């Protein structure tokens, strides 16, 4: 940085998940020289793929919603939007194994009507709730719509107690509120902050008629979050180093940052820590946060994914959700994985605290019979492969009180910023939250560096 014109133009981003990739792209688009460091051999953080024989396997099923405007910007920025399309209109098949065969299917879908009428017909005909339960759900939804997301007291309450106080039966919680909430929050209602739950339901179901339309990758996640992301970073001029772990951070008397990696010291005007909260806590210089121990107070929650390859097609839908069974959500991953014969199903099991460490044999014994209960065609099918993937710290736990522990993007150390789904984005631990955190970190760094925001950077379109 000997040339005076070049000062204020070097940044190091630590962490190559969605938050770090977003930060690096945004800074590079504004003319900053960026080095992105990732300890793993690939980009994408906890949304990645790996090879198992001829299969390309995602470590877990990830979806997003139409209201996830930041993640949609990210897909556009890496030229991957066509590979992860959205439904034309929300439609979730819900199978209840407790009902007789032929009468198990219900659907949660929307009509082309304004909020809240867009869900009215679906709720009125939803067979998994009684008429009285459906009416009470409607009243609770209106009460939820009236909550002020800026009210900090919501963070201290749990969603389950609020639902009970608003007339929701255990069945309504299972068949509707947790059906959506467990998948988006990674916690059952009783373990979730009312503030985060209200944010999910208000934004996804009660803001815009199309807000909850579901999108998912029709290719392996690694194609998006590693290959296309790397291509975009390369095109933007970012130096990307994988298998590179940062050992320490420090500043000199001029405020220039030194980032130590094995065999090299990188110097920068701005550093963004876009790693998990515990790792960020380990790297933070003293005094960078008033209460760094808060980061360790942010709990984590696991997600278990069960993968089953059959010798034939047993499911004729792209996905479904299930009731009356341990099975939560099932996705057809056949085409995305490259499987040429049979069918590959992935079960996404959120909030899997009780199962995350169970042996594969025990999980096989539990889940194969459940799939046969749900899918009659599975009863005569041969299981060609069965395996599990475990993310023990898949997300931060959205427990009551977590809001006051989540830090903003700025620290007390000039030039040092935080990014990650666990920072104070207002969203639960989703791909959307990760991308938003990267935008926040880039904005803060660019403001401090005196550089204009790049024209193509995502503009927040907050759903009311």
C-alpha positions in Angstrom: 0.0 0.0 0.0 2.9 2.4 -0.7 0.9 4.3 -3.3 -1.2 6.8 -1.5 -4.0 6.3 -4.0 -4.2 2.6 -3.1 -4.8 3.1 0.6 -8.2 2.1 1.9 -8.5 -0.5 -0.7 -7.5 -3.8 0.8 -9.8 -6.1 2.7 -9.5 -9.7 4.0 -12.7 -11.7 4.5 -12.3 -14.7 6.8 -14.8 -17.5 6.0 -16.0 -18.7 2.6 -19.6 -19.5 3.4 -22.5 -17.5 2.0 -21.8 -14.6 4.3 -18.1 -14.4 3.3 -18.7 -14.9 -0.4 -21.4 -12.1 -0.3 -19.0 -9.7 1.5 -16.2 -10.4 -0.8 -18.3 -9.9 -3.9 -19.8 -6.6 -2.6 -16.4 -5.2 -1.6 -14.8 -6.2 -4.9 -17.6 -4.7 -6.9 -16.9 -1.4 -5.1 -13.2 -1.6 -6.2 -11.7 -3.0 -3.1 -8.9 -5.5 -3.4 -10.2 -8.6 -1.5 -8.6 -11.8 -0.3 -11.1 -14.4 0.8 -9.8 -17.1 3.2 -11.5 -20.4 3.9 -10.2 -23.3 6.0 -12.2 -26.0 4.2 -11.2 -27.3 0.8 -14.3 -25.7 -0.8 -16.6 -22.7 -0.5 -20.2 -22.8 0.6 -20.0 -23.2 4.4 -22.7 -25.6 5.6 -24.5 -25.7 2.3 -22.3 -28.0 0.2 -22.0 -31.2 -1.8 -19.8 -34.2 -1.8 -19.3 -37.4 -3.9 -20.6 -40.8 -2.8 -19.7 -43.2 -5.6 -21.5 -41.9 -8.7 -23.9 -39.7 -6.6 -23.4 -36.1 -5.9 -24.9 -35.6 -2.5 -25.9 -32.4 -0.7 -25.0 -32.5 3.0 -28.6 -31.3 3.7 -31.7 -30.1 1.8 -31.8 -26.3 1.6 -34.7 -24.3 0.4 -35.5 -20.6 0.2 -38.7 -18.6 -0.2 -39.7 -15.8 -2.6 -39.4 -13.3 0.3 -35.7 -14.2 0.6 -34.7 -11.3 -1.6 -31.0 -11.2 -0.5 -30.4 -14.9 -1.4 -32.2 -14.3 -4.7 -29.8 -11.4 -5.3 -27.0 -13.7 -4.5 -28.2 -16.3 -7.0 -28.5 -13.6 -9.7 -25.0 -12.3 -8.8 -23.4 -15.7 -9.3 -25.6 -16.4 -12.4 -27.3 -19.4 -10.7 -30.9 -18.3 -10.4 -32.1 -20.6 -13.2 -30.6 -23.6 -11.4 -32.7 -22.9 -8.2 -36.1 -21.9 -9.5 -39.1 -20.9 -7.4 -42.5 -22.6 -7.5 -45.0 -20.6 -9.5 -47.3 -20.7 -6.5 -46.9 -22.1 -3.0 -48.0 -25.7 -2.9 -46.9 -28.1 -0.1 -48.3 -31.6 -0.1 -48.8 -32.8 3.5 -49.3 -36.5 4.2 -50.8 -37.7 7.5 -50.1 -41.4 8.1 -52.7 -41.6 10.8 -55.5 -41.2 8.2 -56.7 -44.0 6.0 -54.8 -44.5 2.7 -56.4 -42.5 0.0 -57.4 -39.8 2.5 -54.0 -38.8 3.8 -53.1 -35.9 1.5 -53.7 -32.3 2.4 -52.2 -29.3 0.8 -51.0 -25.9 1.9 -51.2 -23.6 -1.1 -52.1 -20.1 -2.0 -54.5 -18.4 -4.4 -53.9 -15.3 -6.5 -55.6 -13.1 -3.9 -54.4 -10.4 -1.5 -53.1 -11.2 2.0 -54.6 -12.9 4.0 -57.2 -14.2 1.6 -54.5 -15.9 -0.5 -54.4 -18.7 2.1 -58.1 -18.6 3.0 -59.3 -21.4 0.8 -56.3 -23.7 1.6 -56.9 -23.2 5.4 -60.6 -23.7 5.0 -60.1 -27.1 3.3 -57.0 -28.3 5.1 -58.1 -31.8 6.2 -55.5 -32.2 9.0 -57.3 -29.8 11.3 -60.9 -29.7 12.5 -63.2 -26.8 11.5 -62.8 -25.2 15.0 -59.0 -25.6 14.8 -58.9 -23.9 11.4 -61.0 -21.0 12.7 -58.7 -20.6 15.7 -55.6 -20.7 13.4 -57.1 -17.8 11.4 -57.5 -15.7 14.5 -54.0 -16.5 15.7 -52.6 -15.5 12.3 -54.3 -12.2 12.6 -52.9 -11.7 16.1 -49.5 -12.6 14.8 -49.8 -10.1 12.0 -50.4 -7.4 14.7 -47.2 -8.0 16.6 -44.5 -5.4 16.3 -41.2 -7.1 15.2 -39.3 -4.1 16.7 -40.6 -4.9 20.2 -37.6 -6.4 22.1 -39.9 -8.1 24.6 -41.0 -10.6 21.8 -37.4 -12.1 22.0 -37.8 -13.1 25.6 -41.1 -15.1 25.0 -41.4 -18.5 23.5 -43.6 -19.1 20.5 -45.2 -22.2 22.0 -46.6 -20.4 25.0 -47.9 -17.6 22.8 -49.7 -20.2 20.5 -51.3 -21.9 23.5 -52.5 -18.5 24.8 -54.0 -17.8 21.4 -56.1 -21.0 21.4 -53.9 -23.3 19.4 -54.3 -27.0 20.1 -51.4 -29.4 20.2 -52.7 -30.8 16.9 -52.7 -27.3 15.3 -49.1 -26.8 16.4 -48.0 -30.1 14.9 -50.0 -29.9 11.7 -49.4 -26.3 10.8 -47.2 -24.1 13.1 -44.4 -26.6 13.6 -44.7 -28.0 10.1 -43.5 -24.6 8.9 -41.6 -23.4 12.0 -39.4 -26.4 12.6 -38.1 -26.3 9.0 -37.4 -22.6 9.0 -36.4 -22.0 12.6 -34.8 -25.4 13.4 -36.7 -25.6 16.7 -40.2 -26.6 17.9 -42.5 -23.8 18.9 -41.8 -24.2 22.6 -38.1 -23.8 22.1 -38.3 -20.8 19.7 -38.2 -17.1 20.3 -41.5 -15.5 19.6 -39.7 -12.6 17.9 -38.0 -14.9 15.4 -41.1 -17.0 14.9 -43.3 -13.9 14.3 -40.7 -12.7 11.8 -40.9 -15.9 9.8 -44.7 -16.2 9.7 -45.3 -12.4 9.2 -42.7 -12.2 6.4 -43.4 -15.6 4.8 -47.1 -16.0 5.1 -48.6 -12.6 5.9 -46.7 -10.0 3.9 -47.1 -10.6 0.2 -49.2 -13.3 -1.5 -46.2 -14.9 -3.1 -43.8 -14.5 -0.2 -43.8 -18.2 0.8 -43.4 -19.7 -2.7 -40.6 -22.3 -2.3 -37.4 -22.5 -4.3 -34.6 -25.1 -4.2 -31.5 -26.1 -6.1 -32.2 -28.5 -9.0 -28.4 -29.0 -9.2 -26.0 -30.0 -6.4 -25.4 -27.1 -3.9 -21.7 -27.3 -4.7 -22.5 -26.2 -8.2 -24.0 -23.0 -6.9 -22.1 -22.2 -3.7 -18.7 -23.4 -4.7 -18.2 -23.6 -8.5 -20.4 -20.7 -9.6 -19.5 -18.6 -6.5 -15.8 -19.2 -7.2 -16.3 -18.2 -10.9 -18.0 -14.9 -9.8 -15.2 -14.2 -7.2 -12.5 -14.8 -9.8 -14.3 -12.5 -12.3 -14.6 -9.8 -9.6 -10.8 -10.0 -9.0 -11.0 -11.6 -5.5 -8.1 -13.7 -4.4 -9.6 -16.9 -2.9 -7.6 -19.2 -0.8 -9.1 -22.5 0.5 -7.5 -24.9 3.0 -6.2 -21.7 4.7 -6.9 -21.2 8.4 -6.3 -17.8 10.1 -4.3 -18.1 13.3 -4.5 -14.5 14.6 -5.5 -10.9 13.9 -3.8 -7.8 15.1 -3.4 -4.1 14.2 -0.5 -1.7 14.1 -0.3 1.9 15.3 -1.6 3.1 11.9 -4.7 0.9 12.2 -3.6 -1.5 9.5 -4.7 -5.1 10.1 -2.4 -8.1 10.0 -4.0 -11.4 9.3 -1.7 -14.4 10.1 -2.1 -17.6 8.1 0.5 -20.4 7.9 3.5 -19.0 6.0 2.1 -15.5 5.3 1.0 -12.3 6.9 -1.8 -10.4 5.0 -2.2 -6.7 5.6 -5.5 -5.0 5.2 -7.5 -1.8 5.9 -10.6 -3.8 6.7 -11.2 -7.4 8.0 -14.5 -9.2 8.0 -14.9 -12.2 10.3 -17.5 -14.4 8.5 -17.1 -17.6 10.5 -19.2 -19.4 13.1 -19.7 -17.6 16.3 -17.3 -19.6 18.5 -14.6 -19.3 15.9 -15.2 -15.5 15.7 -14.9 -15.3 19.4 -11.5 -17.1 19.3 -10.2 -14.6 16.7 -11.6 -11.4 18.1 -8.9 -9.1 19.5 -9.4 -7.9 23.1 -11.8 -5.1 23.4 -13.4 -5.6 20.0 -16.8 -6.4 21.6 -18.2 -5.3 25.0 -19.4 -8.8 25.8 -17.6 -11.3 23.6 -18.8 -14.1 25.9 -22.3 -13.5 24.4 -21.1 -15.2 21.2 -20.5 -18.4 23.1 -23.9 -18.0 24.7 -25.5 -18.3 21.2 -26.5 -22.0 21.2 -26.5 -24.3 18.2 -29.1 -26.7 16.8 -28.5 -29.9 14.8 -30.1 -31.1 11.5 -30.0 -34.7 10.5 -30.4 -35.8 6.9 -31.4 -39.3 5.9 -30.6 -40.4 2.4 -32.3 -43.4 0.7 -31.7 -44.7 -2.8 -34.4 -47.1 -4.1 -34.2 -49.3 -7.2 -37.4 -47.8 -8.5 -39.5 -44.6 -8.4 -41.6 -44.5 -5.1 -42.5 -40.8 -5.0 -44.2 -38.9 -7.8 -43.9 -35.4 -6.2 -40.8 -33.2 -5.9 -41.2 -33.1 -2.1 -43.8 -33.5 0.7 -44.1 -32.9 4.4 -45.4 -35.6 6.8 -47.5 -35.8 10.0 -47.9 -38.6 12.5 -44.4 -39.9 11.9 -40.8 -39.0 12.8 -40.4 -38.1 9.1 -40.5 -34.3 8.6 -39.8 -33.3 4.9 -38.9 -35.6 2.0 -37.3 -34.4 -1.2 -36.6 -36.2 -4.5 -32.9 -35.6 -5.3 -32.7 -38.1 -8.1 -31.9 -35.8 -11.0 -29.8 -33.3 -9.0 -27.6 -36.2 -7.7 -26.9 -37.6 -11.2 -28.6 -41.0 -10.3 -29.5 -42.7 -13.5 -31.6 -45.6 -12.2 -34.1 -45.8 -9.4 -34.9 -42.9 -7.1 -33.0 -41.0 -4.4 -34.9 -39.4 -1.5 -33.5 -37.1 1.1 -35.2 -36.7 4.5 -34.5 -33.4 6.2 -34.9 -33.8 10.0 -34.6 -30.4 11.8 -34.2 -29.9 15.5 -32.8 -33.4 15.6 -31.3 -33.2 19.1 -32.5 -36.8 20.1 -31.2 -38.4 16.9 -28.1 -36.6 15.8 -25.7 -39.1 17.3 -27.8 -42.3 16.8 -26.0 -45.1 14.8 -26.9 -45.5 11.2 -28.4 -48.9 11.8 -30.9 -47.6 14.3 -31.9 -44.8 12.0 -32.3 -47.3 9.1 -34.5 -49.4 11.3 -36.7 -46.4 12.2 -37.0 -44.6 8.9 -37.3 -47.2 6.2 -40.6 -48.6 7.8 -41.8 -45.0 8.1 -41.2 -44.4 4.4 -43.1 -47.6 3.6 -46.0 -46.3 5.7 -46.0 -43.0 3.8 -45.2 -44.3 0.3 -47.0 -47.5 -0.7 -44.7 -48.0 -3.7 -41.7 -48.2 -1.3 -43.0 -51.4 0.2 -41.9 -53.6 -2.6 -38.8 -51.6 -3.5 -35.2 -52.6 -2.9 -33.0 -50.1 -0.9 -29.8 -49.8 -2.9 -28.2 -47.4 -0.4 -28.9 -45.8 2.9 -26.7 -43.3 4.7 -27.0 -40.2 6.9 -25.3 -36.8 7.0 -25.1 -34.9 10.3 -24.7 -31.2 10.9 -24.4 -31.0 14.7 -24.1 -27.2 14.7 -26.2 -26.6 11.5 -27.7 -23.4 12.8 -27.8 -21.1 15.8 -30.5 -22.1 18.2 -33.4 -19.6 17.9 -34.1 -19.8 21.7 -35.9 -17.1 23.6 -33.4 -14.4 24.5 -31.0 -15.1 21.6 -31.8 -11.7 20.1 -29.9 -9.8 22.8 -26.8 -12.1 22.2 -26.6 -11.5 18.5 -24.0 -8.8 17.7 -24.3 -6.2 15.0 -21.8 -6.1 12.1 -19.6 -3.3 13.6 -17.1 -4.0 16.4 -15.2 -1.5 18.6 -12.0 -2.3 16.7 -11.9 0.1 13.7 -11.9 -1.8 10.4 -13.1 -5.1 11.9 -16.6 -6.3 11.1 -18.7 -9.4 11.7 -20.8 -11.4 9.3 -22.7 -14.7 9.6 -26.3 -15.9 9.9 -25.9 -15.6 13.6 -25.3 -11.8 13.6 -28.2 -9.4 14.2 -30.0 -9.6 10.8 -33.5 -10.0 12.3 -33.7 -13.4 10.5 -33.3 -16.9 11.8 -30.3 -19.0 10.7 -31.0 -19.3 7.0 -29.2 -18.7 3.7 -31.1 -15.4 3.6 -29.7 -14.3 7.0 -26.1 -15.3 5.9 -26.3 -13.2 2.7 -27.9 -10.2 4.5 -25.1 -10.3 7.0 -22.6 -10.2 4.2 -24.3 -7.1 2.7 -24.4 -5.5 6.1 -20.6 -6.1 6.6 -19.7 -4.8 3.2 -21.8 -1.7 3.7 -20.2 -0.9 7.0 -16.7 -1.5 5.6 -17.3 0.6 2.5 -18.6 3.5 4.6 -15.5 3.4 6.8 -13.3 3.2 3.7 -15.1 6.1 2.1 -16.0 4.1 -0.9 -19.4 4.2 -2.6 -21.8 1.3 -2.5 -21.6 -0.7 -5.8 -24.6 0.0 -8.0 -25.5 -3.7 -8.4 -25.4 -4.5 -4.7 -28.6 -5.8 -3.3 -31.0 -3.2 -2.1 -33.0 -4.3 0.9 -36.6 -5.0 0.1 -38.0 -5.5 3.6 -41.2 -7.4 3.7 -43.5 -5.6 6.1 
